[in-house]
Amino acid sequence: MNFKDFDFTNEVMDGLSSMGFEKCTPVQEFAIPVIMEGKDLIACAQTGTGKTAAYLLPVLNNISKEGHTGMHTLIIAPTRELVLQIDQQIEGFSYFTGASSLAVYGGGVGAAFDQQKSALVQGADIIVATPGRLLSHINMKYSDFSTIQTLILDEADRMLDMGFFDDIMRIVGELPVNRQTLLFSATMPPKIRQMAGMILRNPEQINIAISKPAENIIQAAYMVYEGQKVQLLKELLKGKTDYKSVLIFTSRKANVNGLVRELRRMGFSADGMLSDLEQNEREEVMLRFRNRQTQILVATDIVSRGIDIDSIDLVMNYDVPRDPEDYVHRIGRTARASQSGVAITLISDNDMHDFKKIEELIERDIIKIPLPAGMGIGPEYNPSIRRKSAPRSSSGGRRDSGNRAPAKKEFRHRDRGNHQGHRKQGE
C-alpha cells in the first residue's frame, strides 16, 4: 500500500517525500485508517516495524488540515532515548506542516527544564515525554492539557515493566475525557489489557505477530569461558575495517569502559554508552555513532531500544541477556529496513540455560562455531546447566566470582514481530 492512498494533506506528503517514504509497512497500513477515523486503538507491534510513523502521520495530518491552538497530542514513552527518537521523527515529518513539538525528559540542565515549562504553558502542538519528568511539571500546577485531542502510549509494556502504571494513570487523570487514545505495545500481558480497559473506549486492535528475529539476520554463537571473551572479541574484529557500525551489548556496566579501551588499542574508534553518562554526553555519543564517526559502540541495554540507525553491520552479545525477548530486540538493531545483518553471541558456561530459552523462543537452534585456532577449547553446550549464583561477600552483597554476576537490568523489553496483521473490533 502506498502513502498516497491515505489522502494526506500536501504538507504531510511533502514531508514523506523528503524523507523517502513511499510504501507502508503492515502496521502503518492497518493503523493509519483506524486513527484517521478517530477511533481508539491497541496496536501490538515491535520497534522497527514503522509504528512511530503509523501514529505520527495521522496526528500531523490532523494538525495540518484543521490547525490547532494549544497542545494537540501527548505522547508518553518509557525512556529519554525513545522520546528523543520520536521527537526527531516529528521534526522530519512535520517540516512542511508547521507543527511544533518538544521532548520532555529528565537529566538535562536547568535551561532545558525552563524550555519544557514554557512549552507546557504555551502549548506546543505535540509533547513527547517520559512519565517521571512530565509528572514533575504536572506537580507544579502550570501545565494546561485542556486542548489535548490525542494521547499516545508508546511501548506501554515497557513502561509497566519499569513501574510507571500509577504515573500513567495520574497523567491520564489530567487529560480531557473526550480524547482519542492510542496504545502501542510489543506484548499484551493482562496488566496492559487492564490499563487499556480503564483508559480506552471501544478500541480496535491490531496484532503484528510474534517475537522472532528477521529472517535476514545471520545468527551464530561461540561457546567460551568468561576469561576467553576478550580474546575472542579481538579475534572476531581483527582486520574488520570494512565494518562501519558495530554494536556490542554487555549486561554489566563494569565491562563497558574496559572493552572500549581494548577496542581503541586495536585501532578502532569506539565509545561506551551506559546509564552513568549525563544526558548531553549520551546524545554526543549517539550522534557520533549515527554519523559513523564512531565505528563501535559498546552499550548496556540502555540503547537496546531508542536507537534508530540503519546499516549496523554487526551486533554482538558479549553477554547473553537474561530475558529471551531482550535477545530479539538487541539483534533487531541490525538488518533494519530489509537489509541483512550479522548477530553473534558469546555463551559462557554460566549462560547456557538462558541461551536455550532464547532458542526455544525463536524456534530454531543457533549454530555454535568452534573457537579460532590457538584459543583452546570452550565449554560444551549443555543447556541443562543453570546459571550459578555469585558468592556472597562478607557485607551481604554479591561479588563477581569470574562468571557474570547478576546485573540490574536498566531497561526490559519484549519485542513482537512477524508481519501478520489483522484488525479486531472491541478488544
C-alpha positions in Angstrom: 0.0 0.0 0.0 1.2 3.5 -0.9 1.0 6.6 1.4 -0.8 8.4 -1.4 -3.8 6.1 -0.7 -4.5 7.8 2.6 -5.4 11.3 1.3 -2.9 13.1 3.5 -2.5 16.8 3.1 0.1 18.1 0.6 2.2 19.3 3.5 2.3 15.8 5.0 3.0 14.2 1.6 5.9 16.7 1.1 7.4 15.6 4.4 7.1 11.9 3.4 8.7 12.6 0.0 11.6 14.5 1.5 12.3 11.5 3.9 12.0 9.0 1.1 8.8 7.3 2.4 6.7 5.6 -0.3 5.2 2.3 0.7 3.6 1.4 4.0 4.7 -1.2 6.5 1.9 -3.6 7.7 1.4 -1.7 11.0 1.0 1.6 9.1 -1.4 0.0 6.6 -3.7 -1.2 9.3 -3.3 1.5 12.0 -3.4 4.7 9.9 -7.1 4.3 8.7 -8.3 3.5 12.2 -6.5 6.5 13.7 -7.8 8.8 10.9 -11.3 7.6 11.7 -10.8 9.0 15.2 -11.1 5.6 16.9 -9.2 4.4 19.9 -6.6 1.7 19.1 -4.5 -1.0 20.7 -1.6 -2.0 18.4 0.8 -4.8 19.2 4.0 -4.2 17.2 7.7 -4.1 17.7 10.2 -1.3 17.3 11.5 -1.3 13.7 8.1 -2.0 12.1 7.3 1.6 11.4 4.9 2.1 14.3 6.1 5.6 15.1 5.1 6.9 11.7 1.9 4.9 12.0 0.7 7.2 14.7 2.6 10.4 13.9 1.3 10.8 10.3 -2.4 10.9 11.2 -1.7 13.3 14.0 0.3 15.7 11.8 -2.4 15.3 9.1 -5.0 16.5 11.6 -2.9 19.5 12.7 -2.1 20.4 9.0 -5.7 20.2 7.9 -7.5 21.7 10.8 -4.9 23.9 12.6 -4.7 24.0 16.3 -4.1 26.2 19.3 -2.5 24.7 22.4 -1.4 21.2 22.9 -2.9 18.8 20.4 -1.2 15.5 21.2 0.7 14.0 24.2 3.0 11.1 23.5 4.3 9.2 26.6 7.3 6.9 26.1 9.4 5.0 28.7 13.0 6.3 28.1 14.6 9.6 27.1 16.3 7.8 24.2 13.0 6.8 22.8 11.5 10.3 23.5 14.3 11.9 21.5 14.0 9.4 18.7 10.2 10.2 18.4 10.9 13.9 18.5 13.4 13.6 15.7 10.9 11.8 13.5 8.4 14.5 14.2 10.9 17.1 13.0 11.3 15.3 9.8 7.6 14.5 9.0 6.3 17.9 10.2 8.8 20.1 8.3 6.2 21.4 5.9 3.2 21.4 8.2 4.5 24.0 10.7 3.6 21.8 13.7 5.7 22.3 16.8 6.9 19.7 19.2 9.1 19.4 22.3 10.7 16.5 24.1 10.2 16.5 27.9 12.7 14.3 29.8 14.9 14.4 32.8 18.7 14.7 33.1 19.2 18.0 31.3 20.4 21.3 32.5 18.1 23.9 34.1 17.6 25.7 30.8 16.0 22.6 29.4 13.5 22.4 32.2 12.5 26.0 31.7 12.1 25.3 27.9 9.8 22.4 28.8 7.8 24.5 31.2 7.3 27.2 28.5 6.0 24.6 26.0 3.7 23.1 28.6 2.3 26.5 29.5 2.1 28.0 26.0 1.1 24.7 24.3 3.4 23.1 21.7 1.3 21.1 19.2 3.0 17.8 20.2 4.6 16.9 23.5 6.7 13.8 23.8 7.5 12.9 27.4 8.8 10.4 29.9 6.3 9.8 32.7 8.5 10.9 35.6 9.6 14.2 34.1 6.0 15.0 32.9 4.7 14.4 36.4 7.4 16.8 37.8 5.8 19.5 35.7 2.3 18.5 36.5 3.0 18.7 40.2 3.9 22.4 39.7 0.4 23.1 38.5 1.1 25.2 35.4 0.6 22.6 32.7 -2.6 23.1 30.6 -3.8 19.9 28.9 -7.4 21.1 28.2 -6.8 21.2 24.5 -5.4 17.7 24.2 -7.2 15.7 21.5 -4.9 12.6 21.2 -3.0 10.6 23.9 -0.4 8.0 22.6 1.2 5.5 24.9 4.3 4.1 23.1 6.0 0.9 24.4 3.3 0.5 27.1 4.6 -2.9 28.2 8.0 -1.4 28.9 6.5 1.4 30.9 4.6 -1.1 33.1 7.7 -3.2 33.5 9.5 -0.1 34.8 6.8 0.6 37.3 5.0 3.5 35.6 1.4 2.3 35.9 0.4 4.7 38.7 2.3 7.6 37.0 0.5 6.9 33.7 -2.9 6.8 35.4 -2.1 10.0 37.2 -1.2 11.7 33.9 -4.4 10.4 32.2 -6.4 11.9 35.0 -5.2 15.3 34.0 -6.4 15.0 30.4 -9.8 15.7 28.8 -12.1 12.7 29.0 -13.2 13.2 25.4 -10.0 12.3 23.5 -8.6 9.7 21.2 -6.2 7.2 22.9 -3.7 5.0 21.1 -1.8 2.3 22.9 1.3 0.7 21.3 2.9 -2.3 22.9 5.2 -5.2 22.0 3.3 -7.6 24.2 -0.2 -7.8 25.6 0.0 -9.2 29.2 -3.0 -8.9 31.5 -1.7 -5.7 33.1 -1.8 -4.0 29.6 -5.3 -5.1 28.9 -6.4 -3.9 32.4 -4.9 -0.5 31.7 -6.4 -0.4 28.2 -9.9 -1.2 29.7 -9.5 1.8 32.1 -8.4 4.4 29.6 -9.6 3.4 26.1 -13.1 3.4 24.7 -14.2 0.6 22.4 -10.7 0.3 20.9 -9.9 -1.6 17.7 -6.9 -3.9 17.9 -4.1 -4.6 15.5 -1.6 -7.5 16.0 1.6 -7.6 14.2 2.5 -11.2 15.1 5.1 -12.9 17.3 8.5 -12.4 18.7 11.1 -13.6 16.2 14.2 -12.1 14.6 14.1 -11.0 11.0 15.0 -13.8 8.5 17.8 -11.7 7.0 19.8 -11.7 10.2 22.7 -14.3 10.2 22.8 -15.6 13.8 25.8 -17.5 15.3 27.3 -18.2 18.7 30.5 -19.2 20.3 31.0 -21.3 23.5 33.5 -19.6 25.7 34.7 -19.4 29.2 34.4 -16.0 30.8 38.2 -15.5 30.6 38.3 -16.1 26.9 35.7 -13.5 25.9 38.1 -10.5 25.4 40.5 -12.6 23.3 37.6 -13.9 21.2 36.3 -10.4 20.7 39.7 -9.3 19.4 39.9 -12.3 17.0 36.4 -11.7 15.6 37.1 -8.0 15.0 40.7 -8.3 13.8 41.1 -6.7 10.4 37.4 -5.9 10.1 38.0 -2.4 8.9 35.1 -2.7 6.4 32.6 -2.8 9.3 31.3 0.8 9.6 28.9 0.2 12.5 29.2 -2.4 15.2 27.0 -2.6 18.4 28.4 -4.7 21.3 25.9 -5.3 24.2 27.1 -6.2 27.7 24.9 -6.8 30.7 27.4 -5.3 33.1 28.2 -1.6 33.2 31.7 -2.6 34.6 32.5 -4.2 31.2 31.8 -1.1 29.1 34.9 1.0 29.7 37.3 -1.9 29.7 36.0 -3.1 26.3 36.2 0.4 24.9 39.9 0.6 25.9 40.7 -2.7 24.3 39.0 -1.7 21.1 40.8 1.6 20.9 44.1 -0.3 21.4 43.2 -2.3 18.3 42.8 0.9 16.3 39.0 1.1 16.3 37.1 4.3 17.1 35.0 3.1 20.0 32.6 4.7 22.5 30.7 3.4 25.5 27.1 4.1 26.4 25.8 3.4 29.9 23.4 4.9 32.4 26.1 6.8 34.3 26.6 9.3 31.5 24.8 12.7 31.6 22.1 13.2 29.0 24.3 15.6 26.9 27.1 13.0 26.9 24.7 10.3 25.8 23.5 12.5 23.0 27.0 13.2 21.8 27.9 9.5 21.9 24.8 8.6 19.9 25.4 11.5 17.4 29.0 10.3 16.7 27.8 6.7 16.2 24.9 7.8 14.0 27.2 9.9 11.8 29.7 7.0 11.5 32.4 8.9 13.4 32.4 6.1 15.9 32.9 2.6 14.4 32.0 0.5 17.5 29.5 1.3 20.3 29.7 -0.7 23.5 26.5 -0.5 25.4 24.4 -1.8 28.2 20.7 -2.4 27.4 20.1 1.3 27.8 20.2 1.6 24.0 18.7 -1.8 23.1 15.7 0.4 22.1 15.5 4.0 21.3 18.2 3.7 18.6 17.1 4.1 15.0 20.2 3.6 12.8 20.3 1.8 9.5 23.1 -0.3 8.2 24.5 -1.7 11.5 26.8 -4.4 10.2 27.2 -6.5 13.3 25.5 -6.9 16.7 27.5 -8.8 19.3 26.1 -10.1 22.6 29.2 -10.0 24.8 26.8 -11.4 27.5 23.7 -13.5 27.0 20.6 -11.5 28.0 18.6 -12.9 30.9 15.3 -12.3 29.1 14.9 -14.1 25.8 13.0 -11.3 24.3 15.8 -8.9 25.0 17.9 -11.0 22.6 15.3 -10.5 19.9 15.4 -6.8 20.4 19.2 -6.5 20.7 19.8 -8.3 17.4 17.0 -6.4 15.8 19.3 -3.3 15.7 20.9 -4.9 12.6 19.0 -5.9 9.4 16.7 -2.9 9.7 14.8 -1.6 6.7 15.0 -5.0 4.9 18.8 -5.0 4.9 20.9 -8.0 6.0 23.0 -8.2 9.2 25.0 -10.4 11.5 24.4 -11.2 15.1 27.0 -13.1 17.2 26.6 -14.2 20.8 29.3 -15.3 23.3 27.9 -18.0 25.5 29.8 -18.7 28.7 29.4 -21.9 30.8 27.1 -19.9 33.1 24.8 -18.7 30.3 23.8 -22.0 28.5 20.4 -22.4 30.2 19.5 -18.8 29.4 20.6 -19.3 25.7 18.4 -22.4 25.3 15.4 -20.3 26.4 16.3 -17.9 23.5 16.4 -20.8 21.0 13.1 -22.0 22.3 11.5 -18.6 21.9 12.8 -18.1 18.3 12.1 -21.8 17.5 15.5 -22.5 16.0 18.9 -23.8 17.0 21.6 -21.2 16.5 24.8 -22.6 15.0 27.7 -22.9 17.5 31.0 -22.0 15.8 34.3 -23.6 17.1 36.7 -21.1 18.7 39.5 -19.8 16.4 42.7 -21.8 16.3 45.0 -21.1 19.2 42.3 -20.2 21.7 41.8 -23.6 23.1 38.5 -25.3 23.7 35.4 -23.7 25.1 32.8 -25.3 27.3 30.5 -27.9 25.8 26.9 -26.7 25.1 24.8 -28.3 27.9 21.6 -26.2 28.4 20.6 -28.3 31.4 23.3 -26.4 33.4 21.6 -23.5 35.1 23.2 -20.1 35.9 25.3 -20.2 39.0 24.8 -17.5 41.7 27.8 -15.3 42.6 29.1 -16.0 46.1 28.0 -13.6 48.8 30.6 -11.2 50.2 31.0 -10.7 53.9 29.0 -7.5 53.6 26.0 -9.5 52.5 26.1 -8.3 48.9 27.4 -10.2 45.9 30.8 -10.1 44.4 32.0 -11.1 40.9 33.5 -14.6 41.0 34.7 -14.6 37.4 31.4 -15.6 36.0 28.9 -12.9 35.2 27.2 -11.7 38.3 23.5 -11.0 38.2 23.2 -7.4 36.9 20.4 -5.0 37.5 18.9 -4.5 34.1 18.4 -0.9 33.2 15.5 -1.5 30.9 13.5 -4.5 29.8 11.8 -5.1 26.5 9.6 -7.6 25.0 9.5 -7.5 21.2 6.9 -8.8 18.8 7.4 -9.0 15.2 6.5 -11.1 12.0 4.1 -9.2 9.8 0.7 -10.9 10.1 -1.6 -8.0 10.7 -5.3 -8.1 11.4 -7.9 -5.9 13.0 -10.3 -6.9 15.6 -13.1 -4.7 16.9 -13.8 -4.1 20.6 -10.8 -5.6 22.3 
